[in-house]
Amino acid sequence: MHLMSIRFGTDDKAKAKAFYDATFAALGVEPSNTPDEYPIAMYKLPGGQAFIVGPARDGNPATYANGGTVLFAADSDEQVHAWHAAGMANGGTCEGPPEPKPQTGGKVGAYLRDPDGNKLGVYHGLSFG
């Protein structure tokens, strides 16, 4: 089994796209090239997975997961800092500045919420396997 995609809801695709274009660029991911008339923006992540933002399919306002966090890997401590700065400059809110995190044995990580409140994190050197 492997993870195919992650989708976050947004009620403002343009704002979400600006945030993710900037934060993913800091990690070396190309901006979304999904046509503007599509209701979603999709990003092709290294490894083949997709990250998608768009409105809730049921037509109700988008909400974020209480307790949910999606983590991404950075290639360097500098990428962690660049990712966090890009997010803060594009409508994100800080949930943990870039710094060595004691819960990971000192690996550098950072946390943000996107403009819709979804929680994201980036770490350099952290692995789960």
C-alpha positions as CSV (number, residue, x, y, z in Angstrom):
1,M,0.0,0.0,0.0
2,H,1.1,3.6,-0.6
3,L,-0.4,7.0,-0.1
4,M,-1.8,8.4,-3.3
5,S,-2.9,11.9,-2.3
6,I,-3.8,14.3,0.5
7,R,-6.6,16.8,0.0
8,F,-7.3,19.9,2.2
9,G,-10.5,21.9,1.9
10,T,-10.4,25.6,1.1
11,D,-13.1,28.3,0.6
12,D,-10.6,30.6,-1.2
13,K,-8.6,28.6,-3.8
14,A,-6.6,31.7,-4.9
15,K,-5.4,32.3,-1.4
16,A,-4.6,28.7,-0.8
17,K,-2.8,28.4,-4.1
18,A,-0.6,31.4,-3.3
19,F,0.3,29.9,0.0
20,Y,1.1,26.4,-1.3
21,D,2.9,27.7,-4.5
22,A,5.2,29.6,-2.1
23,T,5.7,27.0,0.6
24,F,6.2,24.1,-1.8
25,A,8.6,26.2,-3.9
26,A,10.8,26.5,-0.8
27,L,10.9,22.7,-0.7
28,G,11.6,22.3,-4.4
29,V,8.1,21.5,-5.6
30,E,6.8,23.1,-8.8
31,P,3.8,25.4,-8.5
32,S,0.4,24.1,-9.3
33,N,-0.3,24.1,-13.0
34,T,-4.0,23.1,-12.7
35,P,-6.1,25.2,-15.0
36,D,-7.7,28.2,-13.3
37,E,-11.2,27.0,-14.3
38,Y,-10.8,23.8,-12.2
39,P,-12.1,24.0,-8.7
40,I,-8.9,22.5,-7.2
41,A,-5.1,23.2,-7.3
42,M,-3.0,20.0,-7.4
43,Y,0.7,19.6,-6.7
44,K,2.8,16.6,-7.7
45,L,5.0,15.7,-4.8
46,P,8.3,13.8,-5.0
47,G,7.5,10.1,-4.8
48,G,4.4,10.4,-6.9
49,Q,1.8,11.5,-4.4
50,A,-0.5,14.4,-5.0
51,F,-1.4,17.3,-2.7
52,I,-4.7,18.9,-3.5
53,V,-6.6,21.9,-2.2
54,G,-10.2,22.7,-3.2
55,P,-13.7,23.3,-1.9
56,A,-15.4,20.7,0.2
57,R,-17.2,18.3,-2.1
58,D,-20.4,18.4,-0.2
59,G,-20.8,22.2,-0.8
60,N,-20.4,23.1,2.9
61,P,-17.7,25.4,4.2
62,A,-14.3,23.8,4.4
63,T,-13.0,23.0,7.9
64,Y,-9.7,21.7,9.2
65,A,-8.9,18.6,11.2
66,N,-8.8,19.0,15.0
67,G,-5.6,17.3,15.9
68,G,-4.5,16.6,12.3
69,T,-1.1,17.6,11.0
70,V,0.6,16.8,7.7
71,L,4.4,16.6,7.8
72,F,6.8,17.2,4.9
73,A,10.5,16.5,4.6
74,A,13.0,19.2,3.9
75,D,16.5,18.6,2.4
76,S,18.2,21.1,4.8
77,D,17.7,23.2,7.8
78,E,17.7,26.2,5.4
79,Q,14.7,24.8,3.6
80,V,12.8,24.5,6.8
81,H,13.4,28.2,7.5
82,A,12.6,29.2,3.9
83,W,9.3,27.1,4.0
84,H,8.2,28.8,7.3
85,A,9.1,32.3,6.0
86,A,7.2,31.7,2.7
87,G,4.2,30.5,4.6
88,M,4.2,33.5,7.0
89,A,4.5,35.9,4.0
90,N,1.5,34.2,2.2
91,G,-1.2,34.1,4.8
92,G,0.0,31.4,7.1
93,T,0.1,31.5,10.9
94,C,3.0,30.2,13.1
95,E,2.4,27.1,15.1
96,G,6.0,26.6,15.9
97,P,9.1,28.5,14.6
98,P,11.9,26.8,12.8
99,E,14.2,25.4,15.5
100,P,15.6,22.2,16.9
101,K,12.6,20.3,18.4
102,P,13.3,18.4,21.6
103,Q,10.6,15.8,20.8
104,T,12.7,14.7,17.7
105,G,16.1,14.6,19.3
106,G,17.0,18.1,18.0
107,K,15.9,17.8,14.4
108,V,15.1,21.2,12.9
109,G,11.4,21.6,12.3
110,A,8.6,24.2,12.0
111,Y,4.9,24.3,12.0
112,L,2.3,26.5,10.2
113,R,-1.4,26.7,9.7
114,D,-2.4,27.5,6.1
115,P,-5.0,30.3,5.4
116,D,-7.8,27.8,6.1
117,G,-6.4,26.6,9.4
118,N,-4.9,23.3,8.3
119,K,-1.8,22.4,10.3
120,L,1.4,21.6,8.5
121,G,5.0,20.8,9.5
122,V,8.4,20.5,7.9
123,Y,11.4,18.7,9.3
124,H,15.0,18.1,8.1
125,G,16.4,14.7,8.9
126,L,13.4,13.2,10.6
127,S,12.3,9.7,9.5
128,F,9.8,7.2,10.7
129,G,11.3,4.0,9.4
